Amino acid sequence: MQKAFSELERDAVYRAIRERRDMRHFIGEAVAPEIMQRIIDAALHAPSVGFMQPWRIVRITDAALRAKLHDTVERERIATADALGERRDAFMKLKVEGMRECAEVLVIALMDERNAHVFGRRTLPEMDLASVACAIQNMWLAARAEGIGMGWVSLFDPQEIAALLAMPPGTKAVAILCIGHVERFYDAPMLETERWAERRSIGECVFDNAWPART
């Protein structure tokens, strides 16, 4: 088996990484079932600690339920704005989700009875959440390669989501994913374009041997 991908294949992987965007603007066109299946299958091939595969996915096909989920997000959006103090008005001008316009809404949750999985989690129990994040990243990259937009919404109360979706005790929703066709992908992350934050450099994030002393 060839260890390295071909140059074209490698470039495609890195292109998907660089051009992945958290999309909030959708055009409403349906996503073909075979594309959705490939995107979801990408999640199921993500790495997970102890191979526990803690991700569970709820596809929202009921319009009334989608509206209730949106109401939950809207309440948290306002609460988040209030908590931001002097940045409140700037935050309220941002488009933070596309739940009403996207073709598909998926709720990604941590499964119940996770505490039975000790492998890799004895001192780092949060590795179940890290595993779910890997699944979401797989979906993001697959969606970008398919020319489909995806946005991660995290503005919600997990208990409200659990009640709406009849989730069993011990589960926890960690993401609402908006998936659908887009007119265009953003040239840069939207929060960077809106000057909310800037991408950090390698020098700011990568250290040799020890955490650098603060100056």
C-alpha positions in Angstrom: 0.0 0.0 0.0 1.3 3.4 -1.0 2.0 5.4 2.2 1.6 8.9 0.9 -1.3 10.2 -1.2 -0.5 11.4 -4.7 0.3 15.1 -5.0 -3.2 15.9 -6.3 -4.9 13.9 -3.5 -2.7 15.6 -0.9 -3.5 19.0 -2.3 -7.2 18.3 -2.2 -7.0 17.3 1.5 -5.2 20.5 2.5 -7.5 22.6 0.3 -10.5 21.2 2.2 -8.8 22.1 5.5 -7.9 25.6 4.4 -11.3 26.4 2.7 -13.6 24.9 5.3 -15.9 27.6 6.6 -18.5 27.9 9.3 -21.4 28.8 7.0 -24.4 30.8 8.0 -25.9 31.8 4.6 -27.7 29.1 2.7 -29.9 29.1 -0.4 -32.5 26.5 0.6 -31.9 24.0 -2.1 -32.2 20.3 -1.0 -29.1 18.2 -0.6 -29.1 15.0 -2.5 -29.6 12.0 -0.2 -26.4 10.3 -1.4 -24.4 13.4 -0.5 -25.9 13.5 2.9 -25.2 9.9 3.4 -21.5 10.4 2.5 -21.3 13.4 4.9 -22.8 11.4 7.8 -20.7 8.4 7.0 -17.6 10.6 7.3 -18.7 11.3 10.9 -18.9 7.6 11.6 -15.3 7.1 10.5 -13.9 9.7 12.9 -11.3 8.6 15.5 -12.6 8.1 19.0 -11.0 7.4 22.3 -11.1 3.7 23.1 -13.2 3.3 19.9 -16.2 4.3 22.0 -17.9 6.2 19.1 -19.8 8.5 21.5 -21.6 10.4 18.7 -25.3 10.2 18.2 -27.1 12.1 15.4 -30.7 13.3 15.3 -31.9 14.5 11.9 -34.6 17.1 12.2 -37.2 16.7 9.5 -40.2 18.2 11.3 -40.7 21.9 10.5 -42.4 22.7 13.8 -39.6 21.0 15.7 -37.0 23.0 13.7 -38.8 26.2 14.7 -38.7 25.2 18.3 -35.0 24.5 18.1 -34.5 27.9 16.5 -36.4 29.6 19.3 -34.0 27.9 21.8 -31.0 29.2 19.9 -32.5 32.7 19.7 -33.0 32.9 23.4 -29.4 31.9 24.0 -28.2 34.4 21.4 -29.8 37.2 23.3 -28.5 35.9 26.6 -25.0 35.6 25.1 -25.2 39.2 23.8 -26.2 40.4 27.3 -23.2 38.6 28.8 -20.7 40.3 26.4 -21.0 43.8 27.9 -19.6 46.4 25.6 -19.4 44.0 22.7 -23.2 43.3 22.9 -24.2 45.5 19.9 -21.4 44.2 17.7 -22.4 40.6 18.5 -26.1 41.2 17.8 -25.1 42.4 14.3 -23.5 39.1 13.5 -25.4 36.3 11.7 -24.6 33.4 14.0 -26.8 30.6 12.4 -28.7 29.7 9.3 -31.3 27.3 10.7 -34.3 28.7 8.8 -32.6 28.7 5.4 -30.5 25.5 5.4 -31.6 22.3 3.8 -30.8 20.0 6.7 -30.6 20.4 10.5 -28.8 17.7 12.5 -28.4 17.7 16.3 -25.1 16.0 17.4 -25.1 14.6 20.9 -23.0 12.6 23.3 -24.5 9.2 24.0 -25.8 8.1 27.3 -24.0 5.6 29.6 -20.6 7.1 28.6 -19.1 6.6 32.0 -18.9 2.8 31.3 -16.0 3.7 28.9 -12.8 4.1 30.9 -10.2 3.4 28.2 -8.5 6.8 27.6 -11.0 8.7 29.8 -9.9 7.8 33.4 -8.0 11.1 33.9 -9.5 12.9 30.8 -13.2 12.1 30.8 -13.8 15.0 28.3 -12.2 12.9 25.6 -15.7 11.8 24.7 -16.4 15.4 23.7 -13.1 15.5 21.8 -14.2 12.4 19.9 -17.5 14.0 18.9 -15.6 17.1 17.8 -13.5 14.9 15.5 -16.7 13.5 14.0 -18.0 17.0 13.3 -14.7 18.1 11.7 -14.9 15.0 9.4 -18.4 16.1 8.4 -17.2 19.7 7.8 -14.3 18.6 5.5 -16.5 16.1 3.7 -19.2 18.8 3.2 -16.6 21.2 1.8 -15.3 18.6 -0.6 -18.9 18.1 -1.8 -19.4 21.8 -2.3 -21.9 21.9 0.6 -21.9 24.4 3.4 -22.1 23.5 7.0 -22.4 25.6 10.1 -21.9 24.6 13.8 -24.5 26.3 16.1 -23.6 26.1 19.8 -25.9 28.8 21.2 -28.4 26.7 23.1 -29.3 25.2 26.5 -28.5 21.4 26.3 -31.3 20.6 28.7 -33.9 22.3 26.5 -32.6 20.4 23.5 -32.7 17.1 25.4 -36.4 17.8 26.3 -37.4 18.7 22.8 -35.8 15.6 21.3 -36.8 13.1 24.1 -33.2 12.3 24.8 -32.5 9.8 27.6 -30.7 10.8 30.8 -27.0 11.1 30.4 -27.0 12.3 26.9 -25.9 15.9 26.0 -26.4 17.8 22.8 -23.2 19.6 21.7 -24.0 20.9 18.3 -26.8 21.9 15.9 -25.4 21.5 12.4 -26.9 23.5 9.5 -26.1 21.9 6.2 -27.0 23.0 2.7 -26.1 24.5 -0.6 -24.6 28.0 -0.5 -24.2 30.7 -3.1 -20.5 31.0 -2.3 -18.1 30.1 0.4 -16.6 32.9 2.5 -13.1 34.0 1.4 -12.1 33.9 5.1 -13.8 32.9 8.3 -16.8 35.3 8.8 -15.7 36.3 12.3 -12.3 37.2 10.9 -13.9 39.2 8.1 -16.1 41.0 10.6 -13.0 41.8 12.7 -14.3 39.8 15.7 -11.0 38.0 16.0 -7.9 37.2 14.1 -6.3 33.8 13.3 -3.3 33.2 15.6 0.1 32.4 14.2 2.1 29.2 14.7 4.5 31.2 17.0 1.6 32.1 19.2 0.3 28.5 19.5 3.3 26.1 19.3 6.0 26.0 22.0 9.2 23.9 22.4 9.6 21.8 25.5 7.7 24.1 27.9 5.1 26.8 28.1 6.8 30.2 27.5 7.2 32.5 30.4 4.8 35.5 30.4 6.5 38.8 29.8 
